[in-house]
Amino acid sequence: MAKAQDFRAMTADQLDDELVKLKKEQFNLRFQKATGQLENTSRVRQLRRDIARIRTVATTKRGEAASQS
């Protein structure tokens, strides 16, 4: 689980790449859950929260960039 501070250090492109990676993992975990193969159920919650953190940081960065322009 990453912290928001780690995400704040990333650029917008890095945040987008990380978001794509986490969404793919979340997709795979959903399939594992449906087929009964999911072992680490807490990972679903961690992913959901990390995705929310990334989206929050990205929105904040976009707002800061817009206000500086």
PDB file of N, CA, C, O and CB in Angstrom:
ATOM      1  N   MET A   1       0.851  -1.179   0.000  1.00  0.00           N
ATOM      2  CA  MET A   1       0.000   0.000   0.000  1.00  0.00           C
ATOM      3  C   MET A   1       0.891   1.235   0.000  1.00  0.00           C
ATOM      4  O   MET A   1       1.766   1.390   0.852  1.00  0.00           O
ATOM      5  CB  MET A   1      -0.966   0.002   1.225  1.00  0.00           C
ATOM      6  N   ALA A   2       0.657   2.086  -0.949  1.00  0.00           N
ATOM      7  CA  ALA A   2       1.437   3.306  -1.075  1.00  0.00           C
ATOM      8  C   ALA A   2       0.765   4.441  -0.302  1.00  0.00           C
ATOM      9  O   ALA A   2      -0.439   4.418  -0.044  1.00  0.00           O
ATOM     10  CB  ALA A   2       1.610   3.688  -2.558  1.00  0.00           C
ATOM     11  N   LYS A   3       1.554   5.403   0.047  1.00  0.00           N
ATOM     12  CA  LYS A   3       1.027   6.557   0.758  1.00  0.00           C
ATOM     13  C   LYS A   3       0.814   7.700  -0.220  1.00  0.00           C
ATOM     14  O   LYS A   3       1.429   7.739  -1.285  1.00  0.00           O
ATOM     15  CB  LYS A   3       1.974   6.984   1.899  1.00  0.00           C
ATOM     16  N   ALA A   4      -0.050   8.620   0.143  1.00  0.00           N
ATOM     17  CA  ALA A   4      -0.343   9.754  -0.725  1.00  0.00           C
ATOM     18  C   ALA A   4       0.918  10.566  -0.989  1.00  0.00           C
ATOM     19  O   ALA A   4       1.076  11.139  -2.067  1.00  0.00           O
ATOM     20  CB  ALA A   4      -1.427  10.641  -0.104  1.00  0.00           C
ATOM     21  N   GLN A   5       1.808  10.617  -0.016  1.00  0.00           N
ATOM     22  CA  GLN A   5       3.059  11.353  -0.195  1.00  0.00           C
ATOM     23  C   GLN A   5       3.885  10.765  -1.337  1.00  0.00           C
ATOM     24  O   GLN A   5       4.519  11.501  -2.093  1.00  0.00           O
ATOM     25  CB  GLN A   5       3.874  11.344   1.103  1.00  0.00           C
ATOM     26  N   ASP A   6       3.875   9.443  -1.459  1.00  0.00           N
ATOM     27  CA  ASP A   6       4.589   8.788  -2.561  1.00  0.00           C
ATOM     28  C   ASP A   6       3.986   9.192  -3.904  1.00  0.00           C
ATOM     29  O   ASP A   6       4.713   9.430  -4.868  1.00  0.00           O
ATOM     30  CB  ASP A   6       4.548   7.254  -2.398  1.00  0.00           C
ATOM     31  N   PHE A   7       2.675   9.266  -3.962  1.00  0.00           N
ATOM     32  CA  PHE A   7       1.999   9.636  -5.199  1.00  0.00           C
ATOM     33  C   PHE A   7       2.216  11.105  -5.541  1.00  0.00           C
ATOM     34  O   PHE A   7       2.280  11.462  -6.717  1.00  0.00           O
ATOM     35  CB  PHE A   7       0.514   9.343  -5.091  1.00  0.00           C
ATOM     36  N   ARG A   8       2.328  11.958  -4.528  1.00  0.00           N
ATOM     37  CA  ARG A   8       2.555  13.384  -4.782  1.00  0.00           C
ATOM     38  C   ARG A   8       3.915  13.631  -5.431  1.00  0.00           C
ATOM     39  O   ARG A   8       4.091  14.613  -6.151  1.00  0.00           O
ATOM     40  CB  ARG A   8       2.452  14.177  -3.478  1.00  0.00           C
ATOM     41  N   ALA A   9       4.869  12.746  -5.180  1.00  0.00           N
ATOM     42  CA  ALA A   9       6.205  12.896  -5.748  1.00  0.00           C
ATOM     43  C   ALA A   9       6.246  12.517  -7.226  1.00  0.00           C
ATOM     44  O   ALA A   9       7.220  12.819  -7.916  1.00  0.00           O
ATOM     45  CB  ALA A   9       7.197  12.048  -4.973  1.00  0.00           C
ATOM     46  N   MET A  10       5.202  11.862  -7.714  1.00  0.00           N
ATOM     47  CA  MET A  10       5.162  11.411  -9.110  1.00  0.00           C
ATOM     48  C   MET A  10       4.668  12.519 -10.032  1.00  0.00           C
ATOM     49  O   MET A  10       3.973  13.443  -9.611  1.00  0.00           O
ATOM     50  CB  MET A  10       4.262  10.175  -9.249  1.00  0.00           C
ATOM     51  N   THR A  11       5.046  12.398 -11.304  1.00  0.00           N
ATOM     52  CA  THR A  11       4.530  13.319 -12.310  1.00  0.00           C
ATOM     53  C   THR A  11       3.134  12.854 -12.729  1.00  0.00           C
ATOM     54  O   THR A  11       2.688  11.772 -12.347  1.00  0.00           O
ATOM     55  CB  THR A  11       5.488  13.400 -13.542  1.00  0.00           C
ATOM     56  N   ALA A  12       2.461  13.674 -13.508  1.00  0.00           N
ATOM     57  CA  ALA A  12       1.111  13.340 -13.966  1.00  0.00           C
ATOM     58  C   ALA A  12       1.130  12.073 -14.830  1.00  0.00           C
ATOM     59  O   ALA A  12       0.235  11.235 -14.723  1.00  0.00           O
ATOM     60  CB  ALA A  12       0.505  14.520 -14.760  1.00  0.00           C
ATOM     61  N   ASP A  13       2.139  11.937 -15.676  1.00  0.00           N
ATOM     62  CA  ASP A  13       2.241  10.741 -16.530  1.00  0.00           C
ATOM     63  C   ASP A  13       2.486   9.486 -15.698  1.00  0.00           C
ATOM     64  O   ASP A  13       1.923   8.428 -15.979  1.00  0.00           O
ATOM     65  CB  ASP A  13       3.372  10.912 -17.560  1.00  0.00           C
ATOM     66  N   GLN A  14       3.317   9.610 -14.687  1.00  0.00           N
ATOM     67  CA  GLN A  14       3.579   8.466 -13.811  1.00  0.00           C
ATOM     68  C   GLN A  14       2.318   8.070 -13.059  1.00  0.00           C
ATOM     69  O   GLN A  14       2.047   6.884 -12.871  1.00  0.00           O
ATOM     70  CB  GLN A  14       4.708   8.789 -12.820  1.00  0.00           C
ATOM     71  N   LEU A  15       1.547   9.067 -12.630  1.00  0.00           N
ATOM     72  CA  LEU A  15       0.294   8.788 -11.936  1.00  0.00           C
ATOM     73  C   LEU A  15      -0.674   8.050 -12.853  1.00  0.00           C
ATOM     74  O   LEU A  15      -1.336   7.101 -12.434  1.00  0.00           O
ATOM     75  CB  LEU A  15      -0.342  10.088 -11.427  1.00  0.00           C
ATOM     76  N   ASP A  16      -0.751   8.489 -14.098  1.00  0.00           N
ATOM     77  CA  ASP A  16      -1.639   7.834 -15.054  1.00  0.00           C
ATOM     78  C   ASP A  16      -1.216   6.389 -15.298  1.00  0.00           C
ATOM     79  O   ASP A  16      -2.058   5.493 -15.371  1.00  0.00           O
ATOM     80  CB  ASP A  16      -1.660   8.605 -16.374  1.00  0.00           C
ATOM     81  N   ASP A  17       0.088   6.167 -15.424  1.00  0.00           N
ATOM     82  CA  ASP A  17       0.598   4.801 -15.632  1.00  0.00           C
ATOM     83  C   ASP A  17       0.294   3.920 -14.423  1.00  0.00           C
ATOM     84  O   ASP A  17      -0.122   2.771 -14.575  1.00  0.00           O
ATOM     85  CB  ASP A  17       2.121   4.824 -15.899  1.00  0.00           C
ATOM     86  N   GLU A  18       0.502   4.457 -13.235  1.00  0.00           N
ATOM     87  CA  GLU A  18       0.235   3.693 -12.012  1.00  0.00           C
ATOM     88  C   GLU A  18      -1.256   3.379 -11.893  1.00  0.00           C
ATOM     89  O   GLU A  18      -1.634   2.284 -11.475  1.00  0.00           O
ATOM     90  CB  GLU A  18       0.719   4.472 -10.768  1.00  0.00           C
ATOM     91  N   LEU A  19      -2.095   4.338 -12.259  1.00  0.00           N
ATOM     92  CA  LEU A  19      -3.541   4.131 -12.210  1.00  0.00           C
ATOM     93  C   LEU A  19      -3.961   3.006 -13.150  1.00  0.00           C
ATOM     94  O   LEU A  19      -4.775   2.159 -12.781  1.00  0.00           O
ATOM     95  CB  LEU A  19      -4.281   5.426 -12.571  1.00  0.00           C
ATOM     96  N   VAL A  20      -3.415   2.994 -14.351  1.00  0.00           N
ATOM     97  CA  VAL A  20      -3.722   1.936 -15.318  1.00  0.00           C
ATOM     98  C   VAL A  20      -3.300   0.580 -14.769  1.00  0.00           C
ATOM     99  O   VAL A  20      -4.038  -0.400 -14.871  1.00  0.00           O
ATOM    100  CB  VAL A  20      -3.022   2.208 -16.668  1.00  0.00           C
ATOM    101  N   LYS A  21      -2.105   0.533 -14.186  1.00  0.00           N
ATOM    102  CA  LYS A  21      -1.587  -0.716 -13.630  1.00  0.00           C
ATOM    103  C   LYS A  21      -2.487  -1.235 -12.505  1.00  0.00           C
ATOM    104  O   LYS A  21      -2.789  -2.427 -12.447  1.00  0.00           O
ATOM    105  CB  LYS A  21      -0.154  -0.514 -13.110  1.00  0.00           C
ATOM    106  N   LEU A  22      -2.912  -0.341 -11.618  1.00  0.00           N
ATOM    107  CA  LEU A  22      -3.756  -0.755 -10.500  1.00  0.00           C
ATOM    108  C   LEU A  22      -5.147  -1.175 -10.965  1.00  0.00           C
ATOM    109  O   LEU A  22      -5.733  -2.105 -10.411  1.00  0.00           O
ATOM    110  CB  LEU A  22      -3.870   0.373  -9.485  1.00  0.00           C
ATOM    111  N   LYS A  23      -5.673  -0.499 -11.974  1.00  0.00           N
ATOM    112  CA  LYS A  23      -6.988  -0.869 -12.504  1.00  0.00           C
ATOM    113  C   LYS A  23      -6.942  -2.259 -13.138  1.00  0.00           C
ATOM    114  O   LYS A  23      -7.894  -3.028 -13.010  1.00  0.00           O
ATOM    115  CB  LYS A  23      -7.469   0.173 -13.537  1.00  0.00           C
ATOM    116  N   LYS A  24      -5.844  -2.585 -13.820  1.00  0.00           N
ATOM    117  CA  LYS A  24      -5.694  -3.922 -14.410  1.00  0.00           C
ATOM    118  C   LYS A  24      -5.641  -4.978 -13.311  1.00  0.00           C
ATOM    119  O   LYS A  24      -6.258  -6.038 -13.419  1.00  0.00           O
ATOM    120  CB  LYS A  24      -4.419  -3.995 -15.289  1.00  0.00           C
ATOM    121  N   GLU A  25      -4.893  -4.673 -12.252  1.00  0.00           N
ATOM    122  CA  GLU A  25      -4.806  -5.623 -11.141  1.00  0.00           C
ATOM    123  C   GLU A  25      -6.171  -5.802 -10.475  1.00  0.00           C
ATOM    124  O   GLU A  25      -6.547  -6.914 -10.103  1.00  0.00           O
ATOM    125  CB  GLU A  25      -3.766  -5.150 -10.105  1.00  0.00           C
ATOM    126  N   GLN A  26      -6.900  -4.713 -10.330  1.00  0.00           N
ATOM    127  CA  GLN A  26      -8.236  -4.782  -9.732  1.00  0.00           C
ATOM    128  C   GLN A  26      -9.159  -5.645 -10.609  1.00  0.00           C
ATOM    129  O   GLN A  26      -9.948  -6.438 -10.095  1.00  0.00           O
ATOM    130  CB  GLN A  26      -8.831  -3.350  -9.554  1.00  0.00           C
ATOM    131  N   PHE A  27      -9.052  -5.486 -11.899  1.00  0.00           N
ATOM    132  CA  PHE A  27      -9.846  -6.276 -12.837  1.00  0.00           C
ATOM    133  C   PHE A  27      -9.548  -7.768 -12.666  1.00  0.00           C
ATOM    134  O   PHE A  27     -10.458  -8.595 -12.608  1.00  0.00           O
ATOM    135  CB  PHE A  27      -9.564  -5.835 -14.290  1.00  0.00           C
ATOM    136  N   ASN A  28      -8.261  -8.088 -12.587  1.00  0.00           N
ATOM    137  CA  ASN A  28      -7.858  -9.489 -12.421  1.00  0.00           C
ATOM    138  C   ASN A  28      -8.341 -10.055 -11.092  1.00  0.00           C
ATOM    139  O   ASN A  28      -8.750 -11.215 -11.028  1.00  0.00           O
ATOM    140  CB  ASN A  28      -6.337  -9.620 -12.518  1.00  0.00           C
ATOM    141  N   LEU A  29      -8.299  -9.264 -10.046  1.00  0.00           N
ATOM    142  CA  LEU A  29      -8.764  -9.732  -8.740  1.00  0.00           C
ATOM    143  C   LEU A  29     -10.269  -9.991  -8.740  1.00  0.00           C
ATOM    144  O   LEU A  29     -10.751 -10.911  -8.079  1.00  0.00           O
ATOM    145  CB  LEU A  29      -8.412  -8.714  -7.659  1.00  0.00           C
ATOM    146  N   ARG A  30     -11.001  -9.171  -9.487  1.00  0.00           N
ATOM    147  CA  ARG A  30     -12.451  -9.401  -9.578  1.00  0.00           C
ATOM    148  C   ARG A  30     -12.737 -10.756 -10.214  1.00  0.00           C
ATOM    149  O   ARG A  30     -13.640 -11.471  -9.780  1.00  0.00           O
ATOM    150  CB  ARG A  30     -13.133  -8.278 -10.391  1.00  0.00           C
ATOM    151  N   PHE A  31     -11.968 -11.108 -11.243  1.00  0.00           N
ATOM    152  CA  PHE A  31     -12.149 -12.412 -11.881  1.00  0.00           C
ATOM    153  C   PHE A  31     -11.757 -13.547 -10.948  1.00  0.00           C
ATOM    154  O   PHE A  31     -12.419 -14.585 -10.911  1.00  0.00           O
ATOM    155  CB  PHE A  31     -11.332 -12.490 -13.165  1.00  0.00           C
ATOM    156  N   GLN A  32     -10.686 -13.351 -10.200  1.00  0.00           N
ATOM    157  CA  GLN A  32     -10.276 -14.366  -9.240  1.00  0.00           C
ATOM    158  C   GLN A  32     -11.357 -14.579  -8.181  1.00  0.00           C
ATOM    159  O   GLN A  32     -11.617 -15.706  -7.759  1.00  0.00           O
ATOM    160  CB  GLN A  32      -8.950 -13.971  -8.578  1.00  0.00           C
ATOM    161  N   LYS A  33     -11.973 -13.494  -7.764  1.00  0.00           N
ATOM    162  CA  LYS A  33     -13.037 -13.599  -6.762  1.00  0.00           C
ATOM    163  C   LYS A  33     -14.231 -14.364  -7.329  1.00  0.00           C
ATOM    164  O   LYS A  33     -14.830 -15.198  -6.650  1.00  0.00           O
ATOM    165  CB  LYS A  33     -13.477 -12.196  -6.287  1.00  0.00           C
ATOM    166  N   ALA A  34     -14.560 -14.069  -8.569  1.00  0.00           N
ATOM    167  CA  ALA A  34     -15.715 -14.714  -9.195  1.00  0.00           C
ATOM    168  C   ALA A  34     -15.500 -16.210  -9.385  1.00  0.00           C
ATOM    169  O   ALA A  34     -16.442 -16.998  -9.317  1.00  0.00           O
ATOM    170  CB  ALA A  34     -16.013 -14.065 -10.536  1.00  0.00           C
ATOM    171  N   THR A  35     -14.239 -16.593  -9.626  1.00  0.00           N
ATOM    172  CA  THR A  35     -13.959 -18.004  -9.852  1.00  0.00           C
ATOM    173  C   THR A  35     -13.543 -18.726  -8.570  1.00  0.00           C
ATOM    174  O   THR A  35     -13.264 -19.925  -8.590  1.00  0.00           O
ATOM    175  CB  THR A  35     -12.876 -18.151 -10.900  1.00  0.00           C
ATOM    176  N   GLY A  36     -13.503 -18.002  -7.471  1.00  0.00           N
ATOM    177  CA  GLY A  36     -13.161 -18.611  -6.193  1.00  0.00           C
ATOM    178  C   GLY A  36     -11.678 -18.837  -5.986  1.00  0.00           C
ATOM    179  O   GLY A  36     -11.297 -19.628  -5.122  1.00  0.00           O
ATOM    180  N   GLN A  37     -10.830 -18.173  -6.748  1.00  0.00           N
ATOM    181  CA  GLN A  37      -9.388 -18.355  -6.648  1.00  0.00           C
ATOM    182  C   GLN A  37      -8.703 -17.266  -5.831  1.00  0.00           C
ATOM    183  O   GLN A  37      -7.491 -17.318  -5.626  1.00  0.00           O
ATOM    184  CB  GLN A  37      -8.790 -18.400  -8.022  1.00  0.00           C
ATOM    185  N   LEU A  38      -9.459 -16.291  -5.367  1.00  0.00           N
ATOM    186  CA  LEU A  38      -8.876 -15.161  -4.647  1.00  0.00           C
ATOM    187  C   LEU A  38      -8.463 -15.588  -3.245  1.00  0.00           C
ATOM    188  O   LEU A  38      -9.286 -16.059  -2.460  1.00  0.00           O
ATOM    189  CB  LEU A  38      -9.871 -13.985  -4.578  1.00  0.00           C
ATOM    190  N   GLU A  39      -7.179 -15.420  -2.938  1.00  0.00           N
ATOM    191  CA  GLU A  39      -6.673 -15.803  -1.628  1.00  0.00           C
ATOM    192  C   GLU A  39      -6.494 -14.602  -0.716  1.00  0.00           C
ATOM    193  O   GLU A  39      -6.839 -14.662   0.464  1.00  0.00           O
ATOM    194  CB  GLU A  39      -5.362 -16.538  -1.771  1.00  0.00           C
ATOM    195  N   ASN A  40      -5.960 -13.517  -1.248  1.00  0.00           N
ATOM    196  CA  ASN A  40      -5.701 -12.332  -0.442  1.00  0.00           C
ATOM    197  C   ASN A  40      -6.840 -11.330  -0.640  1.00  0.00           C
ATOM    198  O   ASN A  40      -6.760 -10.448  -1.495  1.00  0.00           O
ATOM    199  CB  ASN A  40      -4.331 -11.695  -0.815  1.00  0.00           C
ATOM    200  N   THR A  41      -7.890 -11.473   0.150  1.00  0.00           N
ATOM    201  CA  THR A  41      -9.068 -10.628  -0.034  1.00  0.00           C
ATOM    202  C   THR A  41      -8.820  -9.183   0.360  1.00  0.00           C
ATOM    203  O   THR A  41      -9.510  -8.290  -0.132  1.00  0.00           O
ATOM    204  CB  THR A  41     -10.221 -11.175   0.762  1.00  0.00           C
ATOM    205  N   SER A  42      -7.860  -8.930   1.231  1.00  0.00           N
ATOM    206  CA  SER A  42      -7.589  -7.558   1.654  1.00  0.00           C
ATOM    207  C   SER A  42      -6.972  -6.730   0.533  1.00  0.00           C
ATOM    208  O   SER A  42      -7.025  -5.501   0.572  1.00  0.00           O
ATOM    209  CB  SER A  42      -6.669  -7.556   2.862  1.00  0.00           C
ATOM    210  N   ARG A  43      -6.392  -7.387  -0.460  1.00  0.00           N
ATOM    211  CA  ARG A  43      -5.764  -6.666  -1.576  1.00  0.00           C
ATOM    212  C   ARG A  43      -6.793  -5.876  -2.370  1.00  0.00           C
ATOM    213  O   ARG A  43      -6.471  -4.824  -2.923  1.00  0.00           O
ATOM    214  CB  ARG A  43      -5.031  -7.643  -2.503  1.00  0.00           C
ATOM    215  N   VAL A  44      -8.032  -6.370  -2.434  1.00  0.00           N
ATOM    216  CA  VAL A  44      -9.097  -5.663  -3.154  1.00  0.00           C
ATOM    217  C   VAL A  44      -9.316  -4.298  -2.508  1.00  0.00           C
ATOM    218  O   VAL A  44      -9.423  -3.284  -3.198  1.00  0.00           O
ATOM    219  CB  VAL A  44     -10.422  -6.492  -3.156  1.00  0.00           C
ATOM    220  N   ARG A  45      -9.382  -4.284  -1.196  1.00  0.00           N
ATOM    221  CA  ARG A  45      -9.590  -3.033  -0.467  1.00  0.00           C
ATOM    222  C   ARG A  45      -8.398  -2.102  -0.631  1.00  0.00           C
ATOM    223  O   ARG A  45      -8.579  -0.901  -0.830  1.00  0.00           O
ATOM    224  CB  ARG A  45      -9.837  -3.312   1.017  1.00  0.00           C
ATOM    225  N   GLN A  46      -7.180  -2.637  -0.551  1.00  0.00           N
ATOM    226  CA  GLN A  46      -5.983  -1.821  -0.714  1.00  0.00           C
ATOM    227  C   GLN A  46      -5.943  -1.174  -2.089  1.00  0.00           C
ATOM    228  O   GLN A  46      -5.620   0.007  -2.216  1.00  0.00           O
ATOM    229  CB  GLN A  46      -4.733  -2.663  -0.496  1.00  0.00           C
ATOM    230  N   LEU A  47      -6.268  -1.940  -3.108  1.00  0.00           N
ATOM    231  CA  LEU A  47      -6.271  -1.399  -4.470  1.00  0.00           C
ATOM    232  C   LEU A  47      -7.291  -0.282  -4.623  1.00  0.00           C
ATOM    233  O   LEU A  47      -7.005   0.763  -5.207  1.00  0.00           O
ATOM    234  CB  LEU A  47      -6.559  -2.504  -5.480  1.00  0.00           C
ATOM    235  N   ARG A  48      -8.473  -0.516  -4.098  1.00  0.00           N
ATOM    236  CA  ARG A  48      -9.535   0.488  -4.210  1.00  0.00           C
ATOM    237  C   ARG A  48      -9.094   1.807  -3.569  1.00  0.00           C
ATOM    238  O   ARG A  48      -9.352   2.885  -4.105  1.00  0.00           O
ATOM    239  CB  ARG A  48     -10.839  -0.023  -3.545  1.00  0.00           C
ATOM    240  N   ARG A  49      -8.435   1.710  -2.431  1.00  0.00           N
ATOM    241  CA  ARG A  49      -7.996   2.915  -1.732  1.00  0.00           C
ATOM    242  C   ARG A  49      -6.802   3.572  -2.414  1.00  0.00           C
ATOM    243  O   ARG A  49      -6.710   4.799  -2.454  1.00  0.00           O
ATOM    244  CB  ARG A  49      -7.645   2.583  -0.296  1.00  0.00           C
ATOM    245  N   ASP A  50      -5.888   2.767  -2.952  1.00  0.00           N
ATOM    246  CA  ASP A  50      -4.761   3.339  -3.696  1.00  0.00           C
ATOM    247  C   ASP A  50      -5.243   4.067  -4.947  1.00  0.00           C
ATOM    248  O   ASP A  50      -4.726   5.130  -5.289  1.00  0.00           O
ATOM    249  CB  ASP A  50      -3.759   2.239  -4.081  1.00  0.00           C
ATOM    250  N   ILE A  51      -6.224   3.499  -5.621  1.00  0.00           N
ATOM    251  CA  ILE A  51      -6.797   4.152  -6.804  1.00  0.00           C
ATOM    252  C   ILE A  51      -7.416   5.486  -6.415  1.00  0.00           C
ATOM    253  O   ILE A  51      -7.253   6.478  -7.125  1.00  0.00           O
ATOM    254  CB  ILE A  51      -7.857   3.246  -7.476  1.00  0.00           C
ATOM    255  N   ALA A  52      -8.115   5.515  -5.305  1.00  0.00           N
ATOM    256  CA  ALA A  52      -8.713   6.765  -4.829  1.00  0.00           C
ATOM    257  C   ALA A  52      -7.629   7.785  -4.483  1.00  0.00           C
ATOM    258  O   ALA A  52      -7.777   8.972  -4.773  1.00  0.00           O
ATOM    259  CB  ALA A  52      -9.609   6.502  -3.602  1.00  0.00           C
ATOM    260  N   ARG A  53      -6.550   7.329  -3.867  1.00  0.00           N
ATOM    261  CA  ARG A  53      -5.441   8.239  -3.535  1.00  0.00           C
ATOM    262  C   ARG A  53      -4.839   8.848  -4.795  1.00  0.00           C
ATOM    263  O   ARG A  53      -4.578  10.050  -4.849  1.00  0.00           O
ATOM    264  CB  ARG A  53      -4.350   7.495  -2.739  1.00  0.00           C
ATOM    265  N   ILE A  54      -4.621   8.017  -5.803  1.00  0.00           N
ATOM    266  CA  ILE A  54      -4.038   8.512  -7.050  1.00  0.00           C
ATOM    267  C   ILE A  54      -4.967   9.535  -7.697  1.00  0.00           C
ATOM    268  O   ILE A  54      -4.519  10.589  -8.146  1.00  0.00           O
ATOM    269  CB  ILE A  54      -3.763   7.345  -8.025  1.00  0.00           C
ATOM    270  N   ARG A  55      -6.240   9.227  -7.741  1.00  0.00           N
ATOM    271  CA  ARG A  55      -7.187  10.165  -8.349  1.00  0.00           C
ATOM    272  C   ARG A  55      -7.242  11.481  -7.583  1.00  0.00           C
ATOM    273  O   ARG A  55      -7.350  12.545  -8.191  1.00  0.00           O
ATOM    274  CB  ARG A  55      -8.581   9.543  -8.412  1.00  0.00           C
ATOM    275  N   THR A  56      -7.169  11.421  -6.271  1.00  0.00           N
ATOM    276  CA  THR A  56      -7.184  12.635  -5.452  1.00  0.00           C
ATOM    277  C   THR A  56      -5.947  13.480  -5.712  1.00  0.00           C
ATOM    278  O   THR A  56      -6.048  14.692  -5.899  1.00  0.00           O
ATOM    279  CB  THR A  56      -7.275  12.281  -3.964  1.00  0.00           C
ATOM    280  N   VAL A  57      -4.783  12.846  -5.726  1.00  0.00           N
ATOM    281  CA  VAL A  57      -3.534  13.573  -5.972  1.00  0.00           C
ATOM    282  C   VAL A  57      -3.527  14.155  -7.381  1.00  0.00           C
ATOM    283  O   VAL A  57      -3.098  15.293  -7.574  1.00  0.00           O
ATOM    284  CB  VAL A  57      -2.316  12.647  -5.771  1.00  0.00           C
ATOM    285  N   ALA A  58      -3.992  13.399  -8.360  1.00  0.00           N
ATOM    286  CA  ALA A  58      -4.022  13.885  -9.743  1.00  0.00           C
ATOM    287  C   ALA A  58      -4.937  15.094  -9.872  1.00  0.00           C
ATOM    288  O   ALA A  58      -4.598  16.060 -10.556  1.00  0.00           O
ATOM    289  CB  ALA A  58      -4.481  12.773 -10.696  1.00  0.00           C
ATOM    290  N   THR A  59      -6.087  15.046  -9.224  1.00  0.00           N
ATOM    291  CA  THR A  59      -7.015  16.177  -9.262  1.00  0.00           C
ATOM    292  C   THR A  59      -6.403  17.408  -8.603  1.00  0.00           C
ATOM    293  O   THR A  59      -6.547  18.524  -9.101  1.00  0.00           O
ATOM    294  CB  THR A  59      -8.334  15.810  -8.570  1.00  0.00           C
ATOM    295  N   THR A  60      -5.731  17.200  -7.497  1.00  0.00           N
ATOM    296  CA  THR A  60      -5.075  18.297  -6.799  1.00  0.00           C
ATOM    297  C   THR A  60      -3.988  18.915  -7.662  1.00  0.00           C
ATOM    298  O   THR A  60      -3.875  20.139  -7.735  1.00  0.00           O
ATOM    299  CB  THR A  60      -4.488  17.815  -5.477  1.00  0.00           C
ATOM    300  N   LYS A  61      -3.187  18.082  -8.317  1.00  0.00           N
ATOM    301  CA  LYS A  61      -2.115  18.591  -9.177  1.00  0.00           C
ATOM    302  C   LYS A  61      -2.686  19.381 -10.358  1.00  0.00           C
ATOM    303  O   LYS A  61      -2.147  20.420 -10.738  1.00  0.00           O
ATOM    304  CB  LYS A  61      -1.244  17.429  -9.690  1.00  0.00           C
ATOM    305  N   ARG A  62      -3.770  18.881 -10.926  1.00  0.00           N
ATOM    306  CA  ARG A  62      -4.387  19.599 -12.052  1.00  0.00           C
ATOM    307  C   ARG A  62      -4.931  20.951 -11.585  1.00  0.00           C
ATOM    308  O   ARG A  62      -4.833  21.944 -12.307  1.00  0.00           O
ATOM    309  CB  ARG A  62      -5.526  18.751 -12.686  1.00  0.00           C
ATOM    310  N   GLY A  63      -5.495  20.989 -10.396  1.00  0.00           N
ATOM    311  CA  GLY A  63      -6.006  22.247  -9.851  1.00  0.00           C
ATOM    312  C   GLY A  63      -4.897  23.241  -9.587  1.00  0.00           C
ATOM    313  O   GLY A  63      -5.049  24.432  -9.856  1.00  0.00           O
ATOM    314  N   GLU A  64      -3.779  22.759  -9.060  1.00  0.00           N
ATOM    315  CA  GLU A  64      -2.636  23.641  -8.816  1.00  0.00           C
ATOM    316  C   GLU A  64      -2.065  24.176 -10.118  1.00  0.00           C
ATOM    317  O   GLU A  64      -1.698  25.347 -10.211  1.00  0.00           O
ATOM    318  CB  GLU A  64      -1.550  22.904  -8.037  1.00  0.00           C
ATOM    319  N   ALA A  65      -1.992  23.308 -11.127  1.00  0.00           N
ATOM    320  CA  ALA A  65      -1.454  23.727 -12.423  1.00  0.00           C
ATOM    321  C   ALA A  65      -2.365  24.766 -13.070  1.00  0.00           C
ATOM    322  O   ALA A  65      -1.889  25.713 -13.695  1.00  0.00           O
ATOM    323  CB  ALA A  65      -1.282  22.512 -13.358  1.00  0.00           C
ATOM    324  N   ALA A  66      -3.669  24.585 -12.918  1.00  0.00           N
ATOM    325  CA  ALA A  66      -4.618  25.526 -13.517  1.00  0.00           C
ATOM    326  C   ALA A  66      -4.569  26.879 -12.811  1.00  0.00           C
ATOM    327  O   ALA A  66      -4.695  27.922 -13.453  1.00  0.00           O
ATOM    328  CB  ALA A  66      -6.044  24.954 -13.464  1.00  0.00           C
ATOM    329  N   SER A  67      -4.386  26.862 -11.495  1.00  0.00           N
ATOM    330  CA  SER A  67      -4.364  28.124 -10.754  1.00  0.00           C
ATOM    331  C   SER A  67      -3.068  28.899 -10.986  1.00  0.00           C
ATOM    332  O   SER A  67      -3.049  30.123 -10.857  1.00  0.00           O
ATOM    333  CB  SER A  67      -4.547  27.858  -9.264  1.00  0.00           C
ATOM    334  N   GLN A  68      -1.993  28.203 -11.326  1.00  0.00           N
ATOM    335  CA  GLN A  68      -0.723  28.873 -11.599  1.00  0.00           C
ATOM    336  C   GLN A  68      -0.690  29.476 -12.991  1.00  0.00           C
ATOM    337  O   GLN A  68       0.068  30.413 -13.240  1.00  0.00           O
ATOM    338  CB  GLN A  68       0.427  27.902 -11.433  1.00  0.00           C
ATOM    339  N   SER A  69      -1.489  28.959 -13.892  1.00  0.00           N
ATOM    340  CA  SER A  69      -1.483  29.457 -15.279  1.00  0.00           C
ATOM    341  C   SER A  69      -2.211  30.755 -15.412  1.00  0.00           C
ATOM    342  O   SER A  69      -2.297  31.304 -16.511  1.00  0.00           O
ATOM    343  CB  SER A  69      -2.098  28.449 -16.210  1.00  0.00           C
TER     344      SER A  69
END
